[in-house]
Amino acid sequence: MQKFLKAAAIATVMALVATAAFAQITVGGWGRIDFVALSSSGAEGADLITNMGPGWGGKGRVGVKIDGNSDNIGFSSHFNTDPTNGNLGFGDHAKVYLRFNDMFMLTYGRAEDQTLRGKLGGYTLIDSRDEDALFRRIYPGAGVILAVTPVDGFYFGASVDMADKTVTEDVFRAIQVGAGYTIDGIGFVRAQYIGEGFSQVNGGSPQCMEVAFQITAVDGLNADIGATIALAENTAHTVDLAASYKLDSLDFLFRTAMALGGGADFALSQVTLSGSYALDFASIGLEVGAYNLLVEDGMSLQFAPYIRKGYGNGYFRAGMKGTLPLAENANFAWEIPLRIEYWF
């Protein structure tokens, strides 16, 4: 009996060692919270406001990631502990995946595949449009993603989402199918079809086609232009362009967005430009933008100076944002947000 127990113990240790050699459990996270120390709508008699953000979280986003990876199979469980939500919430992933080989990968659950997604964006002080405005990621709320990479540089992805529908005809009517190809030294071209109502994670998508091209041929320049061709009635076509350029300690980011069709006039919804300069102790920057440029009494100007200091896996940023509507008798609004963001 003693020999049997000893042999079983040795076998258990060897199994654990073998598992550790080929599988890995990691814990990470991403989050940000803004302390808006002071803000004002500019209206006569209005109170000064002190608040927390961002508004799309529970007055902040504190995310935790648990991922299990091996050669062929794995899982991800990402959740949020936002300050005012009171409960654990879904993150971007609650999935299992199977990598059959170097060519085929199958994912079940709530998952995002960012291979084709727009390559520039994110929430700056004056710009709330993220990378999806250029080209939307594959992001089912409770579905299936098939990813195929038959040759270097080529990607094909298809997804269906059962988060809010289970009738087979409805599920496959809302399919998302996309592909992309990297042209070495030139850029990255992509195209996709999104069926009506795909991915309720982001409120559902109207039926459309999307095309995009990222330019990487010029040193220091990263530019991405994307267009959405609406296939649904009374829905506008859109074009988004973003370009960043790095020159030594200087960084610049330009962005514009426009829409046409869908029963509305041509709209130039925004033109923004930001720049930052890296000093020894921190970076200083300025963002400026104009919004609703062709809308009578609807145009506004925004500006936001800031200072940002990196701390390993995160940073602290202090800034001031001002909004000046050009309509008659409009009020100048402002706020002072102080941000902490982390990633692991």
Order of alpha helices (4+ residues) and beta strands (2+ residues): alpha-beta-beta-beta-beta-beta-beta-beta-beta-beta-alpha-beta-beta-beta-beta-beta-beta-beta-beta-beta-beta-beta-beta
